[in-house]
Amino acid sequence: MARWSSAHAWVLRAQAWDREQDRVFLAEQTVARREAARRHVKIAQAFLGKAIARLQSLDARELSPDQLLRYFQVAAEIERKVLVPDGTTPPEADADNVLQAGEMSDEERRARMKQLRRELERRIGDIPEEKA
């Protein structure tokens, strides 16, 4: 056996076979990831279209302060991910001065939501500028 293994380079051939199988597997994984990404983009686009249609029909005045804050948090997070895709904090963002909703008392959260709601209504023209 040892003579045949040496004469036919079985160890080298086995290693080459293993490397080729690894290469084929990685290529198949790459194709599968691309196909999954394409599927996920189509699903996300369909979902986004439905979400946008629903958001456009929402009346902000009908949302509770917690719901409005949650919409704001999700939108801000999406915007952050688009603007800074690698997850790093841009230098102009001072995260230490931003109070997270979970760290606010109920009273602080309600006051902040009232302020945000007034600003939103002012911006969309529901109330005159001087009342905002």
N, C-alpha and C positions, 0 to 999 in steps of 0.2 A: 504494500500500500504506500509506504513512504517513497519508494522509487517512482511509482506511478504519479503520486502527488507532486513530486519534484519535477518529473519529466513533463508533466502537463500543466504545471504552475497552478495547481488547484487553489492554493491559498490566495494568490493574486487574482485569479479569476473569480473566486468567491467574493473577495472584497469589491472587485469591479461590479459584480452582479448586485451586491448590496447597495453600492453607491447609485447605480442606475435605478434600482427600485425606489430609493429615497428621492431621486430626481423626479421620477414619474409621479410619485405620491405628492410631492410638493407642487408640481405642475397641476395636478388634478385639484388640489386644495385651492390654488390660485384661481382656477376657473370657477370652482364652486363659490368662493368668496365674491368674485365679480358678479356671478349670477344672483347671489343672495343680495348683494348691494343694489343691483338693478331692481329686483323685486321690492326691496325695502323702500327705495326711492319712489317707486310707483305707488305703493301703499301710503307712504307719508304724504305724497302730493294729493292723493284722493282725500285723505283724512284732513289735511290742511285746508283744502277747498271747503269741506263741510264745516270745519271749525270757523273759518272766516265768515261763511254765510251765517252761521249761528251767532257769532260775535256781532255782526252787523245788525242783527235783529234784536239784540239785547238792549234793554233800557237800563243804564247804569244806576238809575234811581231805584230800581227794583232789587238790586243786589244788596246783601248785607255787607257791613264793613269787612267782615272776615272774607267773604267771597270776593269782594272787590280787591282786597289786599292780595289774595291768592292769585287772581288774574294778573295783577301788577307784577308779583314776584315771578310768575312763570314767564311773562312777556320779557321782563328784564333779564332773566336767565338766558332765554333764547337769544336775545339781542347780544348779550355778553359773549355767548358762545360763537356767534357769527362774527363779531368784531375781534375777538381774541380766541381763535380756535384752539390754540395750544394750551389754553387754561392759565397762562401766566396773567398776572395782574398788571394792567397798564400803569405806568408811573403816575399818571394823573389821577388815578382812582385811589382814594384814601380809605381803605376798608376799615381802619380803626374808628373812623368817625361815623360809619354807617351802622345804625341800630337795626338789628334783624328783628322781624316781627315776633319771633319766638322769645326774644329777650324783653319785649315790651309788656307792660301791664295791659289789662283789658282797657283801662281808661286811656292810656297812651295810644293804644292801637285805634280805638274809636276816634280820638282827636285827630290822629294822623289821617285816618280814612276820611273823616269829614273834610279835612284840609285838601286831600287829594281829590275828593269828589267835587268840591267847589272849584278847584283848578280845572278839572276835566270839564265840568259844565260850562265854565267861563270860556274855555278853549273851543268847545263845540257850539257856543252861542246860545245855550239854553237860558242863561241869565245875563242881565246887563253887567258890564265891566265893574261898575261902582259897587255892586253887591258882593262881588267876589272878594 
